[in-house]
Amino acid sequence: MFVIDSSIYSSIIVKDQHYEAAVRFLKQHAKNKLITIDFAYIETANVLWKHTYLLKRIPKNTYKTLKASIEPLISNSATTIYTFKELLQEALDNAIDLGITVYDSAYITLAIKNQYKLASFDKQLQQKLKSKNLNIIHTPT
């Protein structure tokens, strides 16, 4: 059972270097309970914007197809989507205690509350948490 962060979804949408691992991970765990937070939609959309507008890696005609894929990708892969509001107080406390962003802390908080691992490609977050003796990130391969 895993909490899925936006790096997994974003890799699939923009087809970055983690694309195959992300797709394989979601397929392998499709029958398991996978959960996420509602702002995974926003973070994934922001990555698509970055790859289209800033990096010019994705053409605008492809962007239109990809933007329509965000909602079904997340909604169809997660068995439960929590609202950030449900996690706000605890996520903010954990962000302060762990020295991480509130965005990252929300996923971590959800993982801790449910006793799940966090599926993420965020190596910096993984190192930061390991330094705090919190080894809860799983990097799909």
DOSESE-268514 format. One line per field, with one value per atom (N, C-alpha, C, CB): residue number from 0; atom name; y, z, x. Coordinates in steps of 0.2 Angstrom, whole numbers, plus 5000, padded with zeros to 4 digits. Atoms other than C-alpha are relative to their C-alpha. Glycine has a CB too. Layout:
N
rofi	[NUM / ...] $
drenmar	[CA / ...] $
v	[Y / ...] $
w	[Z / ...] $
u	[X / ...] $
//
This chain:
141
rofi	[0 / 0 / 0 / 0 / 1 / 1 / 1 / 1 / 2 / 2 / 2 / 2 / 3 / 3 / 3 / 3 / 4 / 4 / 4 / 4 / 5 / 5 / 5 / 5 / 6 / 6 / 6 / 6 / 7 / 7 / 7 / 7 / 8 / 8 / 8 / 8 / 9 / 9 / 9 / 9 / 10 / 10 / 10 / 10 / 11 / 11 / 11 / 11 / 12 / 12 / 12 / 12 / 13 / 13 / 13 / 13 / 14 / 14 / 14 / 14 / 15 / 15 / 15 / 15 / 16 / 16 / 16 / 16 / 17 / 17 / 17 / 17 / 18 / 18 / 18 / 18 / 19 / 19 / 19 / 19 / 20 / 20 / 20 / 20 / 21 / 21 / 21 / 21 / 22 / 22 / 22 / 22 / 23 / 23 / 23 / 23 / 24 / 24 / 24 / 24 / 25 / 25 / 25 / 25 / 26 / 26 / 26 / 26 / 27 / 27 / 27 / 27 / 28 / 28 / 28 / 28 / 29 / 29 / 29 / 29 / 30 / 30 / 30 / 30 / 31 / 31 / 31 / 31 / 32 / 32 / 32 / 32 / 33 / 33 / 33 / 33 / 34 / 34 / 34 / 34 / 35 / 35 / 35 / 35 / 36 / 36 / 36 / 36 / 37 / 37 / 37 / 37 / 38 / 38 / 38 / 38 / 39 / 39 / 39 / 39 / 40 / 40 / 40 / 40 / 41 / 41 / 41 / 41 / 42 / 42 / 42 / 42 / 43 / 43 / 43 / 43 / 44 / 44 / 44 / 44 / 45 / 45 / 45 / 45 / 46 / 46 / 46 / 46 / 47 / 47 / 47 / 47 / 48 / 48 / 48 / 48 / 49 / 49 / 49 / 49 / 50 / 50 / 50 / 50 / 51 / 51 / 51 / 51 / 52 / 52 / 52 / 52 / 53 / 53 / 53 / 53 / 54 / 54 / 54 / 54 / 55 / 55 / 55 / 55 / 56 / 56 / 56 / 56 / 57 / 57 / 57 / 57 / 58 / 58 / 58 / 58 / 59 / 59 / 59 / 59 / 60 / 60 / 60 / 60 / 61 / 61 / 61 / 61 / 62 / 62 / 62 / 62 / 63 / 63 / 63 / 63 / 64 / 64 / 64 / 64 / 65 / 65 / 65 / 65 / 66 / 66 / 66 / 66 / 67 / 67 / 67 / 67 / 68 / 68 / 68 / 68 / 69 / 69 / 69 / 69 / 70 / 70 / 70 / 70 / 71 / 71 / 71 / 71 / 72 / 72 / 72 / 72 / 73 / 73 / 73 / 73 / 74 / 74 / 74 / 74 / 75 / 75 / 75 / 75 / 76 / 76 / 76 / 76 / 77 / 77 / 77 / 77 / 78 / 78 / 78 / 78 / 79 / 79 / 79 / 79 / 80 / 80 / 80 / 80 / 81 / 81 / 81 / 81 / 82 / 82 / 82 / 82 / 83 / 83 / 83 / 83 / 84 / 84 / 84 / 84 / 85 / 85 / 85 / 85 / 86 / 86 / 86 / 86 / 87 / 87 / 87 / 87 / 88 / 88 / 88 / 88 / 89 / 89 / 89 / 89 / 90 / 90 / 90 / 90 / 91 / 91 / 91 / 91 / 92 / 92 / 92 / 92 / 93 / 93 / 93 / 93 / 94 / 94 / 94 / 94 / 95 / 95 / 95 / 95 / 96 / 96 / 96 / 96 / 97 / 97 / 97 / 97 / 98 / 98 / 98 / 98 / 99 / 99 / 99 / 99 / 100 / 100 / 100 / 100 / 101 / 101 / 101 / 101 / 102 / 102 / 102 / 102 / 103 / 103 / 103 / 103 / 104 / 104 / 104 / 104 / 105 / 105 / 105 / 105 / 106 / 106 / 106 / 106 / 107 / 107 / 107 / 107 / 108 / 108 / 108 / 108 / 109 / 109 / 109 / 109 / 110 / 110 / 110 / 110 / 111 / 111 / 111 / 111 / 112 / 112 / 112 / 112 / 113 / 113 / 113 / 113 / 114 / 114 / 114 / 114 / 115 / 115 / 115 / 115 / 116 / 116 / 116 / 116 / 117 / 117 / 117 / 117 / 118 / 118 / 118 / 118 / 119 / 119 / 119 / 119 / 120 / 120 / 120 / 120 / 121 / 121 / 121 / 121 / 122 / 122 / 122 / 122 / 123 / 123 / 123 / 123 / 124 / 124 / 124 / 124 / 125 / 125 / 125 / 125 / 126 / 126 / 126 / 126 / 127 / 127 / 127 / 127 / 128 / 128 / 128 / 128 / 129 / 129 / 129 / 129 / 130 / 130 / 130 / 130 / 131 / 131 / 131 / 131 / 132 / 132 / 132 / 132 / 133 / 133 / 133 / 133 / 134 / 134 / 134 / 134 / 135 / 135 / 135 / 135 / 136 / 136 / 136 / 136 / 137 / 137 / 137 / 137 / 138 / 138 / 138 / 138 / 139 / 139 / 139 / 139 / 140 / 140 / 140 / 140] $
drenmar	[N / CA / C / CB / N / CA / C / CB / N / CA / C / CB / N / CA / C / CB / N / CA / C / CB / N / CA / C / CB / N / CA / C / CB / N / CA / C / CB / N / CA / C / CB / N / CA / C / CB / N / CA / C / CB / N / CA / C / CB / N / CA / C / CB / N / CA / C / CB / N / CA / C / CB / N / CA / C / CB / N / CA / C / CB / N / CA / C / CB / N / CA / C / CB / N / CA / C / CB / N / CA / C / CB / N / CA / C / CB / N / CA / C / CB / N / CA / C / CB / N / CA / C / CB / N / CA / C / CB / N / CA / C / CB / N / CA / C / CB / N / CA / C / CB / N / CA / C / CB / N / CA / C / CB / N / CA / C / CB / N / CA / C / CB / N / CA / C / CB / N / CA / C / CB / N / CA / C / CB / N / CA / C / CB / N / CA / C / CB / N / CA / C / CB / N / CA / C / CB / N / CA / C / CB / N / CA / C / CB / N / CA / C / CB / N / CA / C / CB / N / CA / C / CB / N / CA / C / CB / N / CA / C / CB / N / CA / C / CB / N / CA / C / CB / N / CA / C / CB / N / CA / C / CB / N / CA / C / CB / N / CA / C / CB / N / CA / C / CB / N / CA / C / CB / N / CA / C / CB / N / CA / C / CB / N / CA / C / CB / N / CA / C / CB / N / CA / C / CB / N / CA / C / CB / N / CA / C / CB / N / CA / C / CB / N / CA / C / CB / N / CA / C / CB / N / CA / C / CB / N / CA / C / CB / N / CA / C / CB / N / CA / C / CB / N / CA / C / CB / N / CA / C / CB / N / CA / C / CB / N / CA / C / CB / N / CA / C / CB / N / CA / C / CB / N / CA / C / CB / N / CA / C / CB / N / CA / C / CB / N / CA / C / CB / N / CA / C / CB / N / CA / C / CB / N / CA / C / CB / N / CA / C / CB / N / CA / C / CB / N / CA / C / CB / N / CA / C / CB / N / CA / C / CB / N / CA / C / CB / N / CA / C / CB / N / CA / C / CB / N / CA / C / CB / N / CA / C / CB / N / CA / C / CB / N / CA / C / CB / N / CA / C / CB / N / CA / C / CB / N / CA / C / CB / N / CA / C / CB / N / CA / C / CB / N / CA / C / CB / N / CA / C / CB / N / CA / C / CB / N / CA / C / CB / N / CA / C / CB / N / CA / C / CB / N / CA / C / CB / N / CA / C / CB / N / CA / C / CB / N / CA / C / CB / N / CA / C / CB / N / CA / C / CB / N / CA / C / CB / N / CA / C / CB / N / CA / C / CB / N / CA / C / CB / N / CA / C / CB / N / CA / C / CB / N / CA / C / CB / N / CA / C / CB / N / CA / C / CB / N / CA / C / CB / N / CA / C / CB / N / CA / C / CB / N / CA / C / CB / N / CA / C / CB / N / CA / C / CB / N / CA / C / CB / N / CA / C / CB / N / CA / C / CB / N / CA / C / CB / N / CA / C / CB / N / CA / C / CB / N / CA / C / CB / N / CA / C / CB / N / CA / C / CB / N / CA / C / CB / N / CA / C / CB / N / CA / C / CB / N / CA / C / CB / N / CA / C / CB / N / CA / C / CB] $
v	[4994 / 5000 / 5006 / 5000 / 4994 / 5017 / 5006 / 4999 / 4994 / 5035 / 5002 / 5005 / 4999 / 5041 / 5008 / 4998 / 4992 / 5059 / 5002 / 5002 / 4997 / 5070 / 4998 / 5007 / 5001 / 5065 / 4993 / 4998 / 5006 / 5048 / 5002 / 4994 / 4998 / 5055 / 5005 / 5004 / 4996 / 5069 / 4997 / 5005 / 5004 / 5057 / 4996 / 4994 / 5003 / 5048 / 5005 / 4996 / 4995 / 5064 / 5003 / 5006 / 4997 / 5072 / 4995 / 5005 / 5006 / 5055 / 5002 / 4999 / 4998 / 5060 / 4993 / 5004 / 5006 / 5048 / 4995 / 5002 / 5005 / 5039 / 4997 / 5004 / 5002 / 5036 / 4993 / 5002 / 5008 / 5017 / 4998 / 4997 / 5002 / 5015 / 5002 / 5002 / 4998 / 5025 / 4996 / 5008 / 5004 / 5016 / 4993 / 5000 / 5007 / 4999 / 5000 / 4998 / 5000 / 5004 / 5000 / 5006 / 5000 / 5009 / 4994 / 5006 / 5007 / 4993 / 4995 / 4998 / 5005 / 4982 / 5001 / 5000 / 4999 / 4990 / 5002 / 5005 / 4998 / 4993 / 4997 / 4998 / 5004 / 4980 / 5002 / 4993 / 4998 / 4987 / 5007 / 5001 / 4994 / 5002 / 5006 / 5000 / 4994 / 5018 / 5006 / 4999 / 4994 / 5034 / 5006 / 5000 / 4994 / 5052 / 5006 / 5001 / 4994 / 5070 / 5004 / 5005 / 4996 / 5082 / 5005 / 5004 / 4995 / 5094 / 4996 / 5004 / 5004 / 5080 / 5002 / 4992 / 4997 / 5087 / 5006 / 5001 / 4994 / 5104 / 4999 / 5005 / 5000 / 5099 / 4996 / 4995 / 5003 / 5087 / 5005 / 4994 / 4995 / 5101 / 5005 / 5004 / 4995 / 5113 / 4997 / 5002 / 5003 / 5100 / 5000 / 4993 / 5000 / 5099 / 5008 / 4998 / 4992 / 5119 / 5001 / 5004 / 4999 / 5119 / 4997 / 4997 / 5004 / 5106 / 5003 / 4993 / 4997 / 5115 / 5008 / 5000 / 4993 / 5134 / 5002 / 5003 / 4998 / 5135 / 4997 / 5000 / 5004 / 5121 / 4999 / 4993 / 5001 / 5120 / 4993 / 5005 / 5007 / 5102 / 4996 / 4996 / 5003 / 5098 / 5005 / 4998 / 4996 / 5105 / 5002 / 4997 / 4999 / 5114 / 4996 / 5007 / 5005 / 5102 / 4994 / 4998 / 5006 / 5088 / 5001 / 4997 / 4997 / 5098 / 4999 / 5007 / 5001 / 5098 / 4993 / 5003 / 5007 / 5079 / 4998 / 4996 / 5001 / 5078 / 5003 / 5002 / 4997 / 5090 / 4996 / 5007 / 5004 / 5080 / 4993 / 4999 / 5006 / 5065 / 5000 / 4997 / 4999 / 5072 / 4997 / 5007 / 5002 / 5070 / 4992 / 5003 / 5007 / 5052 / 4996 / 4997 / 5004 / 5046 / 5000 / 5003 / 4999 / 5052 / 4996 / 5007 / 5002 / 5048 / 4992 / 5003 / 5007 / 5030 / 4996 / 4999 / 5004 / 5025 / 5000 / 5002 / 4999 / 5031 / 4997 / 5007 / 5002 / 5022 / 5005 / 4993 / 4994 / 5037 / 5006 / 4998 / 4993 / 5055 / 5004 / 5003 / 4996 / 5065 / 5007 / 4998 / 4993 / 5083 / 5003 / 5004 / 4997 / 5094 / 5003 / 5005 / 4997 / 5102 / 4995 / 5002 / 5005 / 5085 / 4999 / 4994 / 5001 / 5085 / 5007 / 4997 / 4993 / 5104 / 5001 / 5005 / 4998 / 5106 / 4995 / 4999 / 5005 / 5090 / 5000 / 4993 / 5000 / 5092 / 5007 / 5001 / 4994 / 5110 / 4999 / 5006 / 5002 / 5103 / 4996 / 4997 / 5005 / 5089 / 5004 / 4995 / 4996 / 5102 / 5004 / 5005 / 4997 / 5112 / 4995 / 5004 / 5005 / 5097 / 4997 / 4995 / 5003 / 5089 / 5004 / 4995 / 4995 / 5104 / 4999 / 5000 / 5001 / 5100 / 5005 / 4993 / 4996 / 5109 / 4997 / 5001 / 5003 / 5108 / 4996 / 5007 / 5004 / 5101 / 4993 / 5002 / 5007 / 5086 / 4997 / 5001 / 5003 / 5085 / 4997 / 5006 / 5003 / 5082 / 4993 / 5005 / 5006 / 5067 / 4995 / 4999 / 5004 / 5061 / 4999 / 5004 / 5000 / 5065 / 4994 / 5006 / 5005 / 5054 / 4993 / 5002 / 5007 / 5040 / 4998 / 5000 / 5001 / 5041 / 4998 / 5005 / 5002 / 5041 / 4994 / 5006 / 5007 / 5026 / 4994 / 5001 / 5005 / 5017 / 4997 / 4994 / 5001 / 5017 / 5002 / 5002 / 4997 / 5020 / 5005 / 4994 / 4995 / 5035 / 4998 / 5007 / 5001 / 5031 / 5007 / 4996 / 4994 / 5045 / 5000 / 5005 / 5000 / 5049 / 5006 / 5002 / 4994 / 5064 / 4997 / 5004 / 5002 / 5059 / 5004 / 4999 / 4995 / 5075 / 4999 / 5007 / 5001 / 5072 / 4993 / 4999 / 5006 / 5054 / 5000 / 4994 / 4999 / 5059 / 5004 / 5004 / 4996 / 5072 / 4996 / 5006 / 5004 / 5060 / 4994 / 4997 / 5005 / 5047 / 5003 / 4997 / 4996 / 5060 / 5001 / 5006 / 4999 / 5061 / 4993 / 5004 / 5007 / 5042 / 4998 / 4999 / 5002 / 5041 / 4997 / 5007 / 5004 / 5028 / 4998 / 4995 / 5002 / 5028 / 5001 / 5004 / 4999 / 5032 / 4994 / 5007 / 5006 / 5019 / 5003 / 4995 / 4997 / 5024 / 4994 / 5003 / 5005 / 5014 / 4999 / 5001 / 5002 / 5005 / 4996 / 4996] $
w	[5000 / 5000 / 5000 / 5006 / 5001 / 4995 / 4999 / 4993 / 5001 / 4995 / 4993 / 5006 / 5006 / 4977 / 5000 / 4994 / 5001 / 4975 / 4993 / 5004 / 5007 / 4960 / 4995 / 5000 / 5004 / 4954 / 4996 / 5004 / 5003 / 4949 / 4994 / 5004 / 5005 / 4939 / 4995 / 5004 / 5004 / 4932 / 4995 / 5004 / 5004 / 4925 / 4994 / 5004 / 5005 / 4916 / 4995 / 5003 / 5004 / 4909 / 4995 / 5004 / 5005 / 4902 / 4997 / 5004 / 5002 / 4899 / 5000 / 4992 / 4999 / 4907 / 5001 / 5007 / 4999 / 4912 / 5005 / 5003 / 4996 / 4925 / 4997 / 5007 / 5002 / 4914 / 5000 / 4992 / 5000 / 4912 / 5007 / 4996 / 4993 / 4930 / 5003 / 5004 / 4997 / 4935 / 4997 / 4998 / 5003 / 4922 / 5003 / 4993 / 4998 / 4928 / 5007 / 5000 / 4993 / 4946 / 5001 / 5004 / 5000 / 4944 / 4998 / 4996 / 5003 / 4934 / 5005 / 4993 / 4995 / 4947 / 5006 / 5002 / 4994 / 4961 / 4999 / 5004 / 5001 / 4953 / 5004 / 4993 / 4996 / 4964 / 5007 / 4999 / 4993 / 4980 / 5001 / 5001 / 4999 / 4989 / 4999 / 5008 / 5001 / 4982 / 5002 / 4992 / 4998 / 4989 / 4999 / 5008 / 5001 / 4986 / 5003 / 4992 / 4997 / 4990 / 4994 / 5004 / 5006 / 4979 / 4996 / 5003 / 5004 / 4975 / 4996 / 5005 / 5005 / 4965 / 4993 / 5001 / 5007 / 4951 / 4998 / 5000 / 5001 / 4953 / 4999 / 5006 / 5001 / 4955 / 4993 / 5005 / 5006 / 4940 / 4994 / 4999 / 5006 / 4929 / 5000 / 5002 / 5000 / 4935 / 4996 / 5007 / 5004 / 4928 / 4993 / 5003 / 5007 / 4912 / 4997 / 4998 / 5002 / 4911 / 4999 / 5005 / 5000 / 4915 / 4993 / 5006 / 5006 / 4901 / 4994 / 5000 / 5006 / 4889 / 4999 / 5000 / 5000 / 4893 / 5001 / 5005 / 4998 / 4901 / 4996 / 5007 / 5003 / 4894 / 4992 / 5003 / 5007 / 4877 / 4998 / 4996 / 5001 / 4878 / 4996 / 5006 / 5002 / 4874 / 4995 / 5006 / 5004 / 4859 / 5002 / 4993 / 4997 / 4862 / 4997 / 4997 / 5002 / 4851 / 5004 / 4993 / 4995 / 4862 / 5007 / 5000 / 4993 / 4878 / 5000 / 5000 / 4999 / 4874 / 5001 / 4993 / 4998 / 4874 / 5007 / 4995 / 4994 / 4889 / 5006 / 5001 / 4994 / 4900 / 5001 / 4998 / 4999 / 4897 / 5003 / 4993 / 4997 / 4904 / 5007 / 4996 / 4993 / 4921 / 5004 / 5001 / 4995 / 4929 / 5000 / 4998 / 5000 / 4923 / 5003 / 4993 / 4997 / 4927 / 5008 / 4998 / 4993 / 4945 / 5003 / 5003 / 4997 / 4948 / 4999 / 4997 / 5001 / 4941 / 5003 / 4992 / 4997 / 4949 / 5008 / 4998 / 4993 / 4967 / 5002 / 5002 / 4998 / 4977 / 5005 / 5004 / 4996 / 4989 / 4999 / 5008 / 5001 / 4986 / 5006 / 4993 / 4994 / 5002 / 4998 / 5006 / 5001 / 5003 / 5004 / 5001 / 4996 / 5009 / 5006 / 4996 / 4994 / 5021 / 5006 / 4999 / 4995 / 5030 / 5004 / 4997 / 4998 / 5033 / 5002 / 4995 / 4999 / 5035 / 5006 / 4999 / 4994 / 5053 / 5001 / 5006 / 4999 / 5055 / 4995 / 5000 / 5005 / 5038 / 5001 / 4993 / 4999 / 5043 / 5006 / 5002 / 4994 / 5060 / 4998 / 5005 / 5002 / 5051 / 4995 / 4996 / 5005 / 5038 / 5004 / 4996 / 4996 / 5052 / 5004 / 5006 / 4996 / 5062 / 4996 / 5003 / 5004 / 5047 / 4995 / 4996 / 5004 / 5038 / 4992 / 5001 / 5007 / 5022 / 4998 / 4999 / 5003 / 5011 / 5003 / 4993 / 4998 / 5016 / 4995 / 5001 / 5006 / 4999 / 5002 / 4993 / 4999 / 5003 / 5006 / 5000 / 4993 / 5021 / 5000 / 5005 / 5000 / 5016 / 4998 / 4995 / 5002 / 5007 / 5005 / 4993 / 4994 / 5021 / 5006 / 5002 / 4994 / 5034 / 4998 / 5001 / 5002 / 5024 / 5000 / 4993 / 4999 / 5023 / 5007 / 4996 / 4993 / 5041 / 5004 / 5004 / 4997 / 5046 / 4998 / 4998 / 5002 / 5036 / 5000 / 4992 / 4999 / 5039 / 4993 / 5005 / 5007 / 5020 / 4999 / 4995 / 5003 / 5010 / 4995 / 4997 / 5005 / 4999 / 4994 / 5003 / 5006 / 4981 / 4997 / 4995 / 5003 / 4974 / 4997 / 5006 / 5003 / 4963 / 5003 / 4992 / 4997 / 4974 / 5004 / 5004 / 4996 / 4979 / 5006 / 4995 / 4995 / 4989 / 5006 / 4997 / 4994 / 5000 / 5003 / 4997 / 4997 / 5002 / 5005 / 4995 / 4996 / 5008 / 5006 / 4996 / 4995 / 5019 / 5006 / 4998 / 4995 / 5028 / 5003 / 4996 / 4998 / 5029 / 5006 / 4995 / 4995 / 5039 / 5006 / 4997 / 4994 / 5051 / 5002 / 4998 / 4999 / 5052 / 4999 / 5008 / 5002 / 5043 / 4993 / 5000 / 5006 / 5029 / 4997 / 5001 / 5002 / 5021 / 4993 / 5004 / 5007 / 5003 / 4996 / 4998 / 5005 / 4989 / 4994 / 5000 / 5006 / 4973 / 4995 / 4999 / 5005 / 4959 / 4995 / 4996 / 5005 / 4947 / 4994 / 5004] $
u	[5004 / 5000 / 5004 / 4995 / 4996 / 5007 / 4996 / 5004 / 5002 / 5004 / 5004 / 5001 / 4997 / 5007 / 5001 / 4996 / 4999 / 5015 / 5000 / 5007 / 5001 / 5014 / 5006 / 5000 / 4994 / 5032 / 4998 / 5006 / 5002 / 5024 / 4996 / 4997 / 5005 / 5010 / 5003 / 4994 / 4997 / 5020 / 5005 / 5004 / 4995 / 5033 / 4996 / 5004 / 5004 / 5019 / 4997 / 4994 / 5003 / 5011 / 5005 / 4997 / 4995 / 5027 / 5005 / 5004 / 4996 / 5036 / 5007 / 4999 / 4993 / 5052 / 5004 / 5001 / 4995 / 5067 / 4997 / 5006 / 5003 / 5056 / 4993 / 4998 / 5006 / 5041 / 4999 / 5000 / 5001 / 5043 / 4999 / 5006 / 5000 / 5046 / 4993 / 5006 / 5006 / 5031 / 4994 / 4999 / 5006 / 5019 / 5000 / 5001 / 4999 / 5026 / 4998 / 5007 / 5001 / 5024 / 4992 / 5003 / 5008 / 5005 / 4997 / 4998 / 5002 / 5002 / 5000 / 5003 / 4998 / 5010 / 4996 / 5007 / 5004 / 5000 / 4993 / 5004 / 5007 / 4984 / 4995 / 4998 / 5005 / 4975 / 5001 / 5001 / 4998 / 4983 / 4996 / 5007 / 5003 / 4976 / 5006 / 4998 / 4995 / 4985 / 4996 / 5002 / 5003 / 4981 / 5004 / 4998 / 4997 / 4985 / 4996 / 5001 / 5003 / 4981 / 4997 / 5005 / 5003 / 4970 / 5004 / 4994 / 4995 / 4984 / 5005 / 5003 / 4997 / 4992 / 4998 / 5000 / 5003 / 4981 / 5004 / 4993 / 4996 / 4989 / 5007 / 4999 / 4992 / 5007 / 5001 / 5003 / 4999 / 5005 / 4999 / 4996 / 5002 / 4997 / 5006 / 4993 / 4995 / 5011 / 5006 / 5002 / 4995 / 5024 / 4999 / 5001 / 5002 / 5015 / 5001 / 4993 / 4999 / 5015 / 5007 / 4997 / 4992 / 5034 / 5003 / 5003 / 4997 / 5038 / 4997 / 4998 / 5002 / 5027 / 5002 / 4992 / 4999 / 5029 / 5007 / 4996 / 4993 / 5046 / 5005 / 5001 / 4995 / 5056 / 4999 / 5000 / 5002 / 5047 / 5002 / 5004 / 4999 / 5049 / 4994 / 5002 / 5006 / 5031 / 4997 / 4995 / 5003 / 5023 / 4992 / 5000 / 5007 / 5006 / 4995 / 4998 / 5005 / 4996 / 5000 / 5001 / 4999 / 5003 / 4997 / 5007 / 5002 / 5000 / 4992 / 5002 / 5007 / 4981 / 4998 / 4997 / 5002 / 4980 / 5002 / 5003 / 4997 / 4991 / 4996 / 5007 / 5004 / 4981 / 4994 / 4999 / 5007 / 4965 / 5002 / 4997 / 4998 / 4975 / 5001 / 5006 / 4998 / 4979 / 4994 / 5001 / 5005 / 4962 / 4999 / 4994 / 5002 / 4958 / 5006 / 4999 / 4994 / 4976 / 5000 / 5007 / 5000 / 4975 / 4994 / 5001 / 5006 / 4957 / 4999 / 4994 / 5001 / 4958 / 5005 / 5000 / 4995 / 4974 / 4999 / 5007 / 5001 / 4970 / 4994 / 5001 / 5007 / 4957 / 4997 / 5002 / 5002 / 4956 / 5004 / 5000 / 4997 / 4960 / 4998 / 4999 / 5001 / 4962 / 5000 / 5005 / 4999 / 4960 / 5005 / 4993 / 4995 / 4974 / 4997 / 5004 / 5003 / 4962 / 5000 / 4993 / 5000 / 4961 / 5007 / 4998 / 4993 / 4980 / 5004 / 5004 / 4996 / 4984 / 5004 / 4994 / 4996 / 4988 / 5006 / 4995 / 4995 / 4998 / 5005 / 4997 / 4995 / 5007 / 5004 / 4996 / 4996 / 5012 / 5005 / 4995 / 4995 / 5019 / 5006 / 4996 / 4995 / 5028 / 5005 / 4997 / 4996 / 5035 / 5005 / 4996 / 4996 / 5042 / 5005 / 4996 / 4996 / 5049 / 5005 / 4995 / 4995 / 5057 / 5004 / 4996 / 4996 / 5063 / 4998 / 5007 / 5002 / 5053 / 4994 / 4998 / 5006 / 5040 / 4994 / 5000 / 5007 / 5022 / 4997 / 4995 / 5002 / 5019 / 5002 / 5002 / 4998 / 5030 / 4998 / 5008 / 5002 / 5025 / 4993 / 5000 / 5007 / 5007 / 5000 / 4996 / 4999 / 5012 / 5003 / 5004 / 4997 / 5023 / 4995 / 5006 / 5005 / 5009 / 4995 / 4997 / 5005 / 4997 / 5003 / 4998 / 4996 / 5010 / 5000 / 5006 / 4999 / 5013 / 4994 / 5003 / 5006 / 4995 / 4997 / 4995 / 5002 / 4991 / 5005 / 4997 / 4995 / 5007 / 5001 / 4998 / 4998 / 5011 / 5007 / 4994 / 4994 / 5026 / 4998 / 5005 / 5001 / 5027 / 5004 / 5002 / 4997 / 5030 / 5002 / 4996 / 4998 / 5041 / 5007 / 5001 / 4993 / 5056 / 5004 / 4999 / 4997 / 5061 / 5006 / 4995 / 4994 / 5079 / 5002 / 5006 / 4998 / 5082 / 4996 / 4999 / 5004 / 5067 / 5001 / 4992 / 4998 / 5072 / 5006 / 5001 / 4994 / 5089 / 4999 / 5006 / 5002 / 5082 / 4996 / 4995 / 5004 / 5070 / 5005 / 4994 / 4995 / 5084 / 5004 / 5004 / 4996 / 5094 / 4996 / 5003 / 5005 / 5079 / 4998 / 4994 / 5001 / 5079 / 4992 / 5001 / 5007 / 5062 / 5001 / 4996 / 4999 / 5064 / 4993 / 5005 / 5007 / 5047 / 4999 / 4994 / 5001 / 5050 / 5002 / 5004 / 4998 / 5050 / 5000 / 4994 / 4999 / 5057 / 4999 / 5008 / 5002 / 5049 / 5006 / 4994 / 4994 / 5062 / 4997 / 5005] $
//
